[in-house]
Amino acid sequence: MEEIILISYLNDFIFCPVSIYFHKLYGNLEQTLYQRDYQINGKSAHRTIDEKTYSTSANILQGIDVYTEKYGILGKIDVFDISKGILTERKNKITEIYDGYIFQVYAQYYALEEMGYKVNKIRLHSLEDNKTYNIDIPEKNILLKDKFDKLIRDMHEFKFENFKQTNRKKCEKCIYEPSCDRSLIC
Ligand code: SF4
């Protein structure tokens, strides 16, 4: 059986697959030891959802666990408006729409569709500057859908022992660098 992938690991994998190992390893330690400000701020964007303070409407799903069997991905959705079919993922501040952001909502999209919901629209919302970005649903952007499919395939087939980092710049920016034996920084 394939290992289940967590939605939160999609971004990590795109950055560097080894960082998932450290993410798991340090996951239970005091977060301020290993996370930089922007990551901690990102978590606060989800706090109202985790504490279910966003809405009490029966038409809004918030912070619920979802799973897509087709892709073997498990995680939480941020906000889904059932009546309008709008799926929204809030980030603290969006300065660029990274593929990782899009693929996280794609995983949520597929999970909701498998649960029988109709998702008409996907949006990313930047809290700090109150900006909303519309994202194509996968069926309307075949290029991105193919990239998503490939990413999930790569994640399921990934062999830790075969991985070799080739991009030094990533290691320079990596919070796990001091502990990593694959680092390119000597
Ligand atoms: S230090 Fe480099 S190889 Fe190690 S996890 Fe970070 S980016 Fe990946």
Backbone and ligand atoms as CSV (ligand in chain L), in Angstrom:
chain,resi,resn,atom,element,x,y,z
A,1,MET,N,N,0.825,-1.203,0.000
A,1,MET,CA,C,0.000,0.000,0.000
A,1,MET,C,C,0.865,1.262,0.000
A,2,GLU,N,N,0.458,2.232,-0.793
A,2,GLU,CA,C,1.227,3.482,-0.854
A,2,GLU,C,C,1.128,4.239,0.465
A,3,GLU,N,N,2.224,4.926,0.816
A,3,GLU,CA,C,2.191,5.738,2.029
A,3,GLU,C,C,1.312,6.959,1.803
A,4,ILE,N,N,0.586,7.355,2.838
A,4,ILE,CA,C,-0.279,8.541,2.707
A,4,ILE,C,C,0.567,9.807,2.771
A,5,ILE,N,N,0.236,10.742,1.904
A,5,ILE,CA,C,0.954,12.022,1.861
A,5,ILE,C,C,0.111,13.067,2.591
A,6,LEU,N,N,0.755,13.873,3.421
A,6,LEU,CA,C,0.033,14.970,4.065
A,6,LEU,C,C,0.052,16.199,3.157
A,7,ILE,N,N,-1.057,16.900,3.112
A,7,ILE,CA,C,-1.142,18.105,2.259
A,7,ILE,C,C,-0.015,19.084,2.602
A,8,SER,N,N,0.269,19.200,3.880
A,8,SER,CA,C,1.276,20.183,4.299
A,8,SER,C,C,2.683,19.822,3.813
A,9,TYR,N,N,2.876,18.584,3.348
A,9,TYR,CA,C,4.202,18.182,2.864
A,9,TYR,C,C,4.425,18.511,1.378
A,10,LEU,N,N,3.375,18.904,0.659
A,10,LEU,CA,C,3.548,19.171,-0.780
A,10,LEU,C,C,4.567,20.297,-0.991
A,11,ASN,N,N,4.386,21.365,-0.224
A,11,ASN,CA,C,5.305,22.503,-0.321
A,11,ASN,C,C,6.727,22.097,0.041
A,12,ASP,N,N,6.847,21.332,1.122
A,12,ASP,CA,C,8.169,20.883,1.576
A,12,ASP,C,C,8.860,20.076,0.480
A,13,PHE,N,N,8.101,19.185,-0.135
A,13,PHE,CA,C,8.692,18.313,-1.152
A,13,PHE,C,C,9.209,19.132,-2.336
A,14,ILE,N,N,8.439,20.143,-2.745
A,14,ILE,CA,C,8.874,20.986,-3.864
A,14,ILE,C,C,10.172,21.709,-3.485
A,15,PHE,N,N,10.241,22.177,-2.246
A,15,PHE,CA,C,11.466,22.874,-1.805
A,15,PHE,C,C,12.634,21.892,-1.742
A,16,CYS,N,N,12.463,20.833,-1.003
A,16,CYS,CA,C,13.481,19.774,-0.909
A,16,CYS,C,C,12.861,18.570,-0.195
A,17,PRO,N,N,12.879,17.395,-0.822
A,17,PRO,CA,C,12.254,16.222,-0.209
A,17,PRO,C,C,12.816,15.874,1.171
A,18,VAL,N,N,14.112,16.172,1.369
A,18,VAL,CA,C,14.726,15.835,2.658
A,18,VAL,C,C,14.110,16.664,3.787
A,19,SER,N,N,13.625,17.858,3.463
A,19,SER,CA,C,13.069,18.717,4.515
A,19,SER,C,C,11.838,18.072,5.160
A,20,ILE,N,N,11.168,17.156,4.453
A,20,ILE,CA,C,10.022,16.456,5.052
A,20,ILE,C,C,10.493,15.602,6.230
A,21,TYR,N,N,11.663,14.988,6.063
A,21,TYR,CA,C,12.223,14.177,7.138
A,21,TYR,C,C,12.426,15.035,8.387
A,22,PHE,N,N,13.016,16.231,8.203
A,22,PHE,CA,C,13.256,17.111,9.350
A,22,PHE,C,C,11.949,17.663,9.907
A,23,HIS,N,N,11.015,17.939,9.009
A,23,HIS,CA,C,9.698,18.423,9.431
A,23,HIS,C,C,9.073,17.412,10.401
A,24,LYS,N,N,9.180,16.129,10.043
A,24,LYS,CA,C,8.631,15.076,10.911
A,24,LYS,C,C,9.433,14.985,12.205
A,25,LEU,N,N,10.757,15.058,12.072
A,25,LEU,CA,C,11.647,14.888,13.219
A,25,LEU,C,C,11.443,15.981,14.258
A,26,TYR,N,N,11.342,17.232,13.775
A,26,TYR,CA,C,11.242,18.354,14.702
A,26,TYR,C,C,9.803,18.794,14.937
A,27,GLY,N,N,8.890,18.070,14.356
A,27,GLY,CA,C,7.476,18.470,14.415
A,27,GLY,C,C,6.961,18.704,15.810
A,28,ASN,N,N,7.454,17.955,16.795
A,28,ASN,CA,C,6.911,18.093,18.148
A,28,ASN,C,C,7.746,18.990,19.058
A,29,LEU,N,N,8.832,19.518,18.505
A,29,LEU,CA,C,9.662,20.374,19.353
A,29,LEU,C,C,9.094,21.790,19.378
A,30,GLU,N,N,9.570,22.548,20.326
A,30,GLU,CA,C,9.150,23.938,20.436
A,30,GLU,C,C,9.327,24.620,19.082
A,31,GLN,N,N,8.218,25.157,18.513
A,31,GLN,CA,C,8.301,25.654,17.144
A,31,GLN,C,C,9.233,26.839,16.967
A,32,THR,N,N,9.395,27.646,18.002
A,32,THR,CA,C,10.262,28.809,17.829
A,32,THR,C,C,11.720,28.409,17.659
A,33,LEU,N,N,12.076,27.194,18.049
A,33,LEU,CA,C,13.454,26.748,17.886
A,33,LEU,C,C,13.795,26.523,16.428
A,34,TYR,N,N,12.815,26.044,15.664
A,34,TYR,CA,C,13.130,25.615,14.310
A,34,TYR,C,C,12.386,26.359,13.209
A,35,GLN,N,N,11.485,27.244,13.582
A,35,GLN,CA,C,10.718,27.912,12.543
A,35,GLN,C,C,10.987,29.402,12.547
A,36,ARG,N,N,11.080,29.921,11.358
A,36,ARG,CA,C,11.324,31.345,11.242
A,36,ARG,C,C,9.996,32.095,11.305
A,37,ASP,N,N,10.113,33.432,11.461
A,37,ASP,CA,C,8.919,34.253,11.681
A,37,ASP,C,C,7.831,34.024,10.655
A,38,TYR,N,N,8.209,33.956,9.364
A,38,TYR,CA,C,7.184,33.875,8.334
A,38,TYR,C,C,6.397,32.576,8.438
A,39,GLN,N,N,7.072,31.501,8.928
A,39,GLN,CA,C,6.351,30.233,9.068
A,39,GLN,C,C,5.380,30.311,10.242
A,40,ILE,N,N,5.824,30.953,11.326
A,40,ILE,CA,C,4.955,31.063,12.502
A,40,ILE,C,C,3.756,31.950,12.162
A,41,ASN,N,N,4.003,33.054,11.426
A,41,ASN,CA,C,2.896,33.910,11.011
A,41,ASN,C,C,1.918,33.148,10.132
A,42,GLY,N,N,2.458,32.293,9.273
A,42,GLY,CA,C,1.602,31.477,8.403
A,42,GLY,C,C,0.681,30.607,9.218
A,43,LYS,N,N,1.191,30.094,10.327
A,43,LYS,CA,C,0.348,29.244,11.178
A,43,LYS,C,C,-0.774,30.060,11.804
A,44,SER,N,N,-0.472,31.324,12.165
A,44,SER,CA,C,-1.513,32.115,12.810
A,44,SER,C,C,-2.653,32.411,11.845
A,45,ALA,N,N,-2.361,32.380,10.540
A,45,ALA,CA,C,-3.430,32.579,9.548
A,45,ALA,C,C,-4.477,31.499,9.667
A,46,HIS,N,N,-4.077,30.345,10.150
A,46,HIS,CA,C,-5.004,29.216,10.247
A,46,HIS,C,C,-5.612,29.066,11.632
A,47,ARG,N,N,-5.198,29.920,12.565
A,47,ARG,CA,C,-5.644,29.705,13.938
A,47,ARG,C,C,-7.154,29.834,14.082
A,48,THR,N,N,-7.758,30.846,13.414
A,48,THR,CA,C,-9.210,31.003,13.557
A,48,THR,C,C,-9.930,29.793,12.994
A,49,ILE,N,N,-9.342,29.184,11.954
A,49,ILE,CA,C,-9.956,27.996,11.389
A,49,ILE,C,C,-9.798,26.821,12.349
A,50,ASP,N,N,-8.575,26.635,12.874
A,50,ASP,CA,C,-8.365,25.521,13.792
A,50,ASP,C,C,-9.251,25.653,15.018
A,51,GLU,N,N,-9.486,26.910,15.435
A,51,GLU,CA,C,-10.334,27.113,16.611
A,51,GLU,C,C,-11.804,27.259,16.216
A,52,LYS,N,N,-12.094,27.118,14.916
A,52,LYS,CA,C,-13.456,27.140,14.377
A,52,LYS,C,C,-14.209,28.437,14.759
A,53,THR,N,N,-13.516,29.561,14.589
A,53,THR,CA,C,-14.159,30.827,14.931
A,53,THR,C,C,-14.559,31.615,13.689
A,54,TYR,N,N,-14.362,31.061,12.527
A,54,TYR,CA,C,-14.597,31.813,11.294
A,54,TYR,C,C,-16.078,31.977,10.994
A,55,SER,N,N,-16.834,30.923,11.083
A,55,SER,CA,C,-18.255,30.992,10.780
A,55,SER,C,C,-18.985,29.829,11.419
A,56,THR,N,N,-20.211,30.088,11.777
A,56,THR,CA,C,-21.012,28.999,12.344
A,56,THR,C,C,-22.069,28.560,11.338
A,57,SER,N,N,-22.032,29.138,10.126
A,57,SER,CA,C,-23.031,28.793,9.122
A,57,SER,C,C,-22.952,27.316,8.741
A,58,ALA,N,N,-24.138,26.721,8.569
A,58,ALA,CA,C,-24.181,25.305,8.185
A,58,ALA,C,C,-23.664,25.118,6.765
A,59,ASN,N,N,-23.601,26.210,6.009
A,59,ASN,CA,C,-23.133,26.127,4.623
A,59,ASN,C,C,-21.618,26.221,4.499
A,60,ILE,N,N,-20.952,26.434,5.619
A,60,ILE,CA,C,-19.496,26.596,5.580
A,60,ILE,C,C,-18.817,25.409,6.260
A,61,LEU,N,N,-17.928,24.764,5.511
A,61,LEU,CA,C,-17.070,23.748,6.124
A,61,LEU,C,C,-15.759,24.431,6.465
A,62,GLN,N,N,-15.272,24.203,7.660
A,62,GLN,CA,C,-14.024,24.873,8.023
A,62,GLN,C,C,-13.152,23.957,8.863
A,63,GLY,N,N,-11.889,23.932,8.485
A,63,GLY,CA,C,-10.907,23.189,9.269
A,63,GLY,C,C,-11.186,21.709,9.399
A,64,ILE,N,N,-11.906,21.138,8.451
A,64,ILE,CA,C,-12.195,19.698,8.580
A,64,ILE,C,C,-11.123,18.861,7.867
A,65,ASP,N,N,-10.944,17.637,8.361
A,65,ASP,CA,C,-9.997,16.724,7.724
A,65,ASP,C,C,-10.600,16.168,6.442
A,66,VAL,N,N,-9.782,16.101,5.412
A,66,VAL,CA,C,-10.252,15.549,4.133
A,66,VAL,C,C,-9.195,14.581,3.597
A,67,TYR,N,N,-9.641,13.668,2.761
A,67,TYR,CA,C,-8.722,12.667,2.208
A,67,TYR,C,C,-9.116,12.360,0.763
A,68,THR,N,N,-8.138,12.354,-0.114
A,68,THR,CA,C,-8.422,11.924,-1.480
A,68,THR,C,C,-7.790,10.553,-1.716
A,69,GLU,N,N,-8.648,9.585,-1.951
A,69,GLU,CA,C,-8.185,8.213,-2.153
A,69,GLU,C,C,-7.422,8.103,-3.471
A,70,LYS,N,N,-7.903,8.848,-4.468
A,70,LYS,CA,C,-7.262,8.794,-5.782
A,70,LYS,C,C,-5.768,9.139,-5.697
A,71,TYR,N,N,-5.443,10.148,-4.889
A,71,TYR,CA,C,-4.053,10.596,-4.808
A,71,TYR,C,C,-3.355,10.151,-3.523
A,72,GLY,N,N,-4.106,9.605,-2.571
A,72,GLY,CA,C,-3.512,9.185,-1.299
A,72,GLY,C,C,-3.000,10.361,-0.492
A,73,ILE,N,N,-3.787,11.451,-0.463
A,73,ILE,CA,C,-3.367,12.659,0.268
A,73,ILE,C,C,-4.386,12.983,1.366
A,74,LEU,N,N,-3.842,13.320,2.539
A,74,LEU,CA,C,-4.670,13.618,3.702
A,74,LEU,C,C,-4.342,15.023,4.209
A,75,GLY,N,N,-5.356,15.757,4.667
A,75,GLY,CA,C,-5.069,17.081,5.229
A,75,GLY,C,C,-6.330,17.791,5.628
A,76,LYS,N,N,-6.194,19.092,5.850
A,76,LYS,CA,C,-7.353,19.889,6.254
A,76,LYS,C,C,-7.699,20.891,5.170
A,77,ILE,N,N,-8.988,21.172,5.035
A,77,ILE,CA,C,-9.349,22.314,4.201
A,77,ILE,C,C,-9.408,23.538,5.103
A,78,ASP,N,N,-9.299,24.699,4.498
A,78,ASP,CA,C,-9.384,25.934,5.260
A,78,ASP,C,C,-10.864,26.329,5.343
A,79,VAL,N,N,-11.421,26.859,4.250
A,79,VAL,CA,C,-12.843,27.234,4.240
A,79,VAL,C,C,-13.482,26.758,2.946
A,80,PHE,N,N,-14.618,26.104,3.057
A,80,PHE,CA,C,-15.369,25.733,1.859
A,80,PHE,C,C,-16.818,26.163,2.023
A,81,ASP,N,N,-17.251,27.037,1.107
A,81,ASP,CA,C,-18.640,27.493,1.080
A,81,ASP,C,C,-19.436,26.503,0.228
A,82,ILE,N,N,-20.236,25.674,0.884
A,82,ILE,CA,C,-20.932,24.589,0.182
A,82,ILE,C,C,-21.933,25.132,-0.827
A,83,SER,N,N,-22.687,26.159,-0.448
A,83,SER,CA,C,-23.747,26.631,-1.343
A,83,SER,C,C,-23.188,27.271,-2.613
A,84,LYS,N,N,-22.058,27.962,-2.486
A,84,LYS,CA,C,-21.457,28.602,-3.672
A,84,LYS,C,C,-20.393,27.733,-4.324
A,85,GLY,N,N,-19.959,26.712,-3.633
A,85,GLY,CA,C,-18.907,25.845,-4.176
A,85,GLY,C,C,-17.564,26.541,-4.231
A,86,ILE,N,N,-17.311,27.432,-3.258
A,86,ILE,CA,C,-16.035,28.182,-3.267
A,86,ILE,C,C,-15.098,27.656,-2.173
A,87,LEU,N,N,-13.931,27.232,-2.611
A,87,LEU,CA,C,-12.899,26.736,-1.693
A,87,LEU,C,C,-11.849,27.834,-1.525
A,88,THR,N,N,-11.603,28.227,-0.277
A,88,THR,CA,C,-10.648,29.313,-0.012
A,88,THR,C,C,-9.553,28.829,0.926
A,89,GLU,N,N,-8.327,29.158,0.575
A,89,GLU,CA,C,-7.179,28.860,1.439
A,89,GLU,C,C,-6.555,30.198,1.801
A,90,ARG,N,N,-6.512,30.489,3.098
A,90,ARG,CA,C,-5.965,31.765,3.533
A,90,ARG,C,C,-4.506,31.625,3.938
A,91,LYS,N,N,-3.724,32.605,3.527
A,91,LYS,CA,C,-2.312,32.669,3.916
A,91,LYS,C,C,-2.113,34.002,4.616
A,92,ASN,N,N,-1.097,34.081,5.446
A,92,ASN,CA,C,-0.873,35.326,6.139
A,92,ASN,C,C,-0.579,36.460,5.154
A,93,LYS,N,N,0.412,36.258,4.306
A,93,LYS,CA,C,0.683,37.253,3.258
A,93,LYS,C,C,1.173,36.551,2.003
A,94,ILE,N,N,0.509,36.817,0.902
A,94,ILE,CA,C,0.921,36.211,-0.364
A,94,ILE,C,C,1.677,37.257,-1.177
A,95,THR,N,N,2.940,36.967,-1.450
A,95,THR,CA,C,3.709,37.888,-2.288
A,95,THR,C,C,3.878,37.290,-3.683
A,96,GLU,N,N,3.722,35.988,-3.771
A,96,GLU,CA,C,3.837,35.295,-5.050
A,96,GLU,C,C,2.982,34.031,-4.960
A,97,ILE,N,N,2.349,33.661,-6.081
A,97,ILE,CA,C,1.537,32.432,-6.057
A,97,ILE,C,C,2.454,31.269,-6.418
A,98,TYR,N,N,2.939,30.579,-5.435
A,98,TYR,CA,C,3.821,29.436,-5.679
A,98,TYR,C,C,2.993,28.217,-6.088
A,99,ASP,N,N,3.629,27.351,-6.892
A,99,ASP,CA,C,2.949,26.105,-7.272
A,99,ASP,C,C,2.512,25.326,-6.032
A,100,GLY,N,N,3.345,25.369,-4.989
A,100,GLY,CA,C,3.019,24.642,-3.759
A,100,GLY,C,C,1.683,25.080,-3.172
A,101,TYR,N,N,1.401,26.385,-3.219
A,101,TYR,CA,C,0.105,26.883,-2.729
A,101,TYR,C,C,-1.026,26.278,-3.558
A,102,ILE,N,N,-0.831,26.305,-4.876
A,102,ILE,CA,C,-1.879,25.823,-5.783
A,102,ILE,C,C,-2.108,24.323,-5.575
A,103,PHE,N,N,-1.023,23.587,-5.429
A,103,PHE,CA,C,-1.177,22.127,-5.314
A,103,PHE,C,C,-1.821,21.736,-3.984
A,104,GLN,N,N,-1.610,22.536,-2.955
A,104,GLN,CA,C,-2.298,22.255,-1.692
A,104,GLN,C,C,-3.815,22.387,-1.872
A,105,VAL,N,N,-4.239,23.427,-2.586
A,105,VAL,CA,C,-5.703,23.563,-2.773
A,105,VAL,C,C,-6.227,22.553,-3.794
A,106,TYR,N,N,-5.365,22.130,-4.719
A,106,TYR,CA,C,-5.797,21.068,-5.642
A,106,TYR,C,C,-6.088,19.772,-4.869
A,107,ALA,N,N,-5.224,19.457,-3.906
A,107,ALA,CA,C,-5.455,18.246,-3.098
A,107,ALA,C,C,-6.777,18.369,-2.348
A,108,GLN,N,N,-7.046,19.554,-1.801
A,108,GLN,CA,C,-8.314,19.782,-1.092
A,108,GLN,C,C,-9.493,19.659,-2.067
A,109,TYR,N,N,-9.303,20.220,-3.250
A,109,TYR,CA,C,-10.346,20.166,-4.292
A,109,TYR,C,C,-10.728,18.707,-4.590
A,110,TYR,N,N,-9.715,17.865,-4.837
A,110,TYR,CA,C,-10.008,16.465,-5.187
A,110,TYR,C,C,-10.665,15.732,-4.025
A,111,ALA,N,N,-10.219,16.040,-2.801
A,111,ALA,CA,C,-10.827,15.378,-1.633
A,111,ALA,C,C,-12.298,15.774,-1.508
A,112,LEU,N,N,-12.591,17.061,-1.676
A,112,LEU,CA,C,-13.991,17.511,-1.569
A,112,LEU,C,C,-14.846,16.887,-2.669
A,113,GLU,N,N,-14.301,16.818,-3.874
A,113,GLU,CA,C,-15.061,16.221,-4.983
A,113,GLU,C,C,-15.356,14.741,-4.689
A,114,GLU,N,N,-14.365,14.048,-4.121
A,114,GLU,CA,C,-14.596,12.632,-3.783
A,114,GLU,C,C,-15.660,12.489,-2.695
A,115,MET,N,N,-15.780,13.518,-1.838
A,115,MET,CA,C,-16.801,13.484,-0.781
A,115,MET,C,C,-18.179,13.839,-1.338
A,116,GLY,N,N,-18.217,14.204,-2.618
A,116,GLY,CA,C,-19.504,14.491,-3.256
A,116,GLY,C,C,-19.845,15.962,-3.367
A,117,TYR,N,N,-18.911,16.845,-2.951
A,117,TYR,CA,C,-19.156,18.283,-3.078
A,117,TYR,C,C,-18.759,18.766,-4.463
A,118,LYS,N,N,-19.432,19.836,-4.895
A,118,LYS,CA,C,-19.092,20.438,-6.190
A,118,LYS,C,C,-18.284,21.695,-5.917
A,119,VAL,N,N,-17.048,21.684,-6.370
A,119,VAL,CA,C,-16.194,22.865,-6.180
A,119,VAL,C,C,-16.177,23.653,-7.485
A,120,ASN,N,N,-16.734,24.867,-7.441
A,120,ASN,CA,C,-16.804,25.695,-8.658
A,120,ASN,C,C,-15.625,26.642,-8.778
A,121,LYS,N,N,-15.113,27.028,-7.636
A,121,LYS,CA,C,-14.104,28.084,-7.639
A,121,LYS,C,C,-13.069,27.820,-6.551
A,122,ILE,N,N,-11.820,28.139,-6.871
A,122,ILE,CA,C,-10.763,28.038,-5.857
A,122,ILE,C,C,-10.123,29.422,-5.694
A,123,ARG,N,N,-9.891,29.809,-4.436
A,123,ARG,CA,C,-9.282,31.118,-4.195
A,123,ARG,C,C,-8.190,31.023,-3.132
A,124,LEU,N,N,-7.161,31.841,-3.319
A,124,LEU,CA,C,-6.175,32.043,-2.255
A,124,LEU,C,C,-6.423,33.442,-1.705
A,125,HIS,N,N,-6.364,33.580,-0.396
A,125,HIS,CA,C,-6.615,34.894,0.196
A,125,HIS,C,C,-5.444,35.309,1.072
A,126,SER,N,N,-4.927,36.498,0.790
A,126,SER,CA,C,-3.812,37.045,1.555
A,126,SER,C,C,-4.381,37.946,2.649
A,127,LEU,N,N,-4.195,37.545,3.920
A,127,LEU,CA,C,-4.856,38.252,5.021
A,127,LEU,C,C,-4.275,39.646,5.256
A,128,GLU,N,N,-2.949,39.741,5.208
A,128,GLU,CA,C,-2.335,41.009,5.591
A,128,GLU,C,C,-2.749,42.168,4.696
A,129,ASP,N,N,-2.833,41.933,3.384
A,129,ASP,CA,C,-3.231,43.021,2.487
A,129,ASP,C,C,-4.634,42.809,1.926
A,130,ASN,N,N,-5.345,41.826,2.444
A,130,ASN,CA,C,-6.734,41.562,2.064
A,130,ASN,C,C,-6.929,41.390,0.551
A,131,LYS,N,N,-6.014,40.631,-0.067
A,131,LYS,CA,C,-6.127,40.400,-1.514
A,131,LYS,C,C,-6.556,38.963,-1.763
A,132,THR,N,N,-7.392,38.801,-2.793
A,132,THR,CA,C,-7.861,37.457,-3.137
A,132,THR,C,C,-7.415,37.126,-4.553
A,133,TYR,N,N,-6.928,35.897,-4.734
A,133,TYR,CA,C,-6.450,35.454,-6.048
A,133,TYR,C,C,-7.258,34.240,-6.487
A,134,ASN,N,N,-7.857,34.341,-7.656
A,134,ASN,CA,C,-8.596,33.195,-8.189
A,134,ASN,C,C,-7.626,32.212,-8.837
A,135,ILE,N,N,-7.851,30.946,-8.558
A,135,ILE,CA,C,-7.001,29.878,-9.101
A,135,ILE,C,C,-7.861,29.011,-10.005
A,136,ASP,N,N,-7.334,28.658,-11.178
A,136,ASP,CA,C,-8.078,27.758,-12.069
A,136,ASP,C,C,-8.342,26.431,-11.374
A,137,ILE,N,N,-9.538,25.890,-11.538
A,137,ILE,CA,C,-9.726,24.510,-11.069
A,137,ILE,C,C,-8.910,23.604,-12.005
A,138,PRO,N,N,-8.468,22.435,-11.524
A,138,PRO,CA,C,-7.533,21.612,-12.323
A,138,PRO,C,C,-8.033,21.329,-13.735
A,139,GLU,N,N,-9.322,21.089,-13.897
A,139,GLU,CA,C,-9.847,20.746,-15.226
A,139,GLU,C,C,-9.738,21.909,-16.210
A,140,LYS,N,N,-9.533,23.123,-15.691
A,140,LYS,CA,C,-9.419,24.282,-16.584
A,140,LYS,C,C,-7.973,24.669,-16.829
A,141,ASN,N,N,-7.050,23.948,-16.232
A,141,ASN,CA,C,-5.637,24.260,-16.450
A,141,ASN,C,C,-4.856,22.938,-16.512
A,142,ILE,N,N,-4.832,22.373,-17.683
A,142,ILE,CA,C,-4.264,21.027,-17.859
A,142,ILE,C,C,-2.772,21.006,-17.538
A,143,LEU,N,N,-2.084,22.123,-17.841
A,143,LEU,CA,C,-0.657,22.200,-17.546
A,143,LEU,C,C,-0.391,22.029,-16.043
A,144,LEU,N,N,-1.156,22.783,-15.254
A,144,LEU,CA,C,-0.988,22.695,-13.803
A,144,LEU,C,C,-1.460,21.349,-13.268
A,145,LYS,N,N,-2.527,20.840,-13.852
A,145,LYS,CA,C,-3.036,19.528,-13.422
A,145,LYS,C,C,-1.967,18.450,-13.658
A,146,ASP,N,N,-1.322,18.507,-14.834
A,146,ASP,CA,C,-0.259,17.536,-15.140
A,146,ASP,C,C,0.912,17.684,-14.171
A,147,LYS,N,N,1.243,18.937,-13.840
A,147,LYS,CA,C,2.334,19.170,-12.882
A,147,LYS,C,C,1.975,18.612,-11.508
A,148,PHE,N,N,0.705,18.797,-11.136
A,148,PHE,CA,C,0.237,18.259,-9.846
A,148,PHE,C,C,0.330,16.733,-9.851
A,149,ASP,N,N,-0.175,16.122,-10.926
A,149,ASP,CA,C,-0.136,14.649,-11.033
A,149,ASP,C,C,1.311,14.144,-10.926
A,150,LYS,N,N,2.215,14.834,-11.609
A,150,LYS,CA,C,3.622,14.401,-11.594
A,150,LYS,C,C,4.223,14.542,-10.189
A,151,LEU,N,N,3.901,15.660,-9.532
A,151,LEU,CA,C,4.413,15.873,-8.175
A,151,LEU,C,C,3.971,14.730,-7.252
A,152,ILE,N,N,2.708,14.368,-7.320
A,152,ILE,CA,C,2.199,13.325,-6.412
A,152,ILE,C,C,2.835,11.970,-6.766
A,153,ARG,N,N,2.995,11.714,-8.062
A,153,ARG,CA,C,3.678,10.479,-8.482
A,153,ARG,C,C,5.104,10.450,-7.916
A,154,ASP,N,N,5.814,11.575,-8.096
A,154,ASP,CA,C,7.201,11.665,-7.610
A,154,ASP,C,C,7.257,11.444,-6.102
A,155,MET,N,N,6.287,11.995,-5.386
A,155,MET,CA,C,6.285,11.846,-3.926
A,155,MET,C,C,6.064,10.396,-3.522
A,156,HIS,N,N,5.142,9.726,-4.212
A,156,HIS,CA,C,4.878,8.318,-3.879
A,156,HIS,C,C,6.076,7.429,-4.232
A,157,GLU,N,N,6.811,7.823,-5.273
A,157,GLU,CA,C,7.931,6.963,-5.721
A,157,GLU,C,C,9.273,7.362,-5.116
A,158,PHE,N,N,9.286,8.430,-4.331
A,158,PHE,CA,C,10.552,8.983,-3.839
A,158,PHE,C,C,11.336,7.983,-2.979
A,159,LYS,N,N,12.645,7.896,-3.276
A,159,LYS,CA,C,13.536,7.040,-2.477
A,159,LYS,C,C,14.575,7.941,-1.822
A,160,PHE,N,N,14.459,8.055,-0.525
A,160,PHE,CA,C,15.334,8.943,0.244
A,160,PHE,C,C,16.814,8.670,-0.041
A,161,GLU,N,N,17.171,7.368,-0.097
A,161,GLU,CA,C,18.595,7.010,-0.228
A,161,GLU,C,C,19.188,7.419,-1.578
A,162,ASN,N,N,18.328,7.631,-2.582
A,162,ASN,CA,C,18.837,8.007,-3.913
A,162,ASN,C,C,18.927,9.521,-4.123
A,163,PHE,N,N,18.421,10.279,-3.138
A,163,PHE,CA,C,18.319,11.726,-3.373
A,163,PHE,C,C,19.650,12.441,-3.177
A,164,LYS,N,N,19.955,13.314,-4.125
A,164,LYS,CA,C,21.157,14.143,-4.025
A,164,LYS,C,C,20.747,15.586,-4.300
A,165,GLN,N,N,21.008,16.465,-3.376
A,165,GLN,CA,C,20.680,17.876,-3.583
A,165,GLN,C,C,21.643,18.471,-4.614
A,166,THR,N,N,21.129,19.298,-5.525
A,166,THR,CA,C,21.999,19.912,-6.539
A,166,THR,C,C,21.928,21.444,-6.509
A,167,ASN,N,N,21.044,21.962,-5.673
A,167,ASN,CA,C,20.835,23.409,-5.667
A,167,ASN,C,C,21.307,24.009,-4.334
A,168,ARG,N,N,22.513,24.560,-4.367
A,168,ARG,CA,C,23.111,25.110,-3.139
A,168,ARG,C,C,22.271,26.230,-2.532
A,169,LYS,N,N,21.616,27.004,-3.412
A,169,LYS,CA,C,20.807,28.148,-2.924
A,169,LYS,C,C,19.711,27.682,-1.973
A,170,LYS,N,N,19.162,26.509,-2.254
A,170,LYS,CA,C,18.119,25.984,-1.362
A,170,LYS,C,C,18.691,25.707,0.018
A,171,CYS,N,N,19.866,25.115,0.047
A,171,CYS,CA,C,20.498,24.817,1.338
A,171,CYS,C,C,20.793,26.111,2.100
A,172,GLU,N,N,21.191,27.154,1.360
A,172,GLU,CA,C,21.492,28.426,2.017
A,172,GLU,C,C,20.272,29.004,2.713
A,173,LYS,N,N,19.082,28.710,2.156
A,173,LYS,CA,C,17.853,29.274,2.738
A,173,LYS,C,C,17.172,28.313,3.720
A,174,CYS,N,N,17.743,27.130,3.880
A,174,CYS,CA,C,17.032,26.054,4.584
A,174,CYS,C,C,17.226,26.123,6.099
A,175,ILE,N,N,16.122,26.073,6.850
A,175,ILE,CA,C,16.225,26.150,8.316
A,175,ILE,C,C,16.820,24.872,8.911
A,176,TYR,N,N,16.827,23.785,8.138
A,176,TYR,CA,C,17.353,22.518,8.663
A,176,TYR,C,C,18.816,22.292,8.303
A,177,GLU,N,N,19.403,23.249,7.599
A,177,GLU,CA,C,20.752,23.064,7.055
A,177,GLU,C,C,21.778,22.599,8.100
A,178,PRO,N,N,21.780,23.204,9.296
A,178,PRO,CA,C,22.826,22.796,10.261
A,178,PRO,C,C,22.758,21.308,10.629
A,179,SER,N,N,21.608,20.687,10.475
A,179,SER,CA,C,21.481,19.266,10.870
A,179,SER,C,C,21.528,18.318,9.683
A,180,CYS,N,N,21.672,18.858,8.479
A,180,CYS,CA,C,21.437,18.024,7.280
A,180,CYS,C,C,22.737,17.491,6.668
A,181,ASP,N,N,22.808,16.183,6.490
A,181,ASP,CA,C,24.018,15.601,5.898
A,181,ASP,C,C,23.991,15.654,4.366
A,182,ARG,N,N,22.875,16.124,3.777
A,182,ARG,CA,C,22.826,16.298,2.320
A,182,ARG,C,C,23.115,17.735,1.902
A,183,SER,N,N,23.349,18.580,2.882
A,183,SER,CA,C,23.583,19.983,2.584
A,183,SER,C,C,24.787,20.184,1.669
A,184,LEU,N,N,24.692,21.163,0.776
A,184,LEU,CA,C,25.817,21.458,-0.119
A,184,LEU,C,C,26.723,22.538,0.470
A,185,ILE,N,N,26.372,22.997,1.668
A,185,ILE,CA,C,27.232,24.010,2.322
A,185,ILE,C,C,28.236,23.286,3.201
A,186,CYS,N,N,29.500,23.519,2.904
A,186,CYS,CA,C,30.534,22.801,3.669
A,186,CYS,C,C,30.832,23.489,4.989
L,1,SF4,S1,S,20.022,21.573,3.804
L,1,SF4,FE1,FE,19.726,21.331,1.617
L,1,SF4,S2,S,19.548,19.125,1.275
L,1,SF4,FE2,FE,19.243,19.507,3.454
L,1,SF4,S3,S,17.030,19.671,3.735
L,1,SF4,FE3,FE,17.828,21.735,3.438
L,1,SF4,S4,S,17.654,22.126,1.234
L,1,SF4,FE4,FE,17.473,19.927,1.558
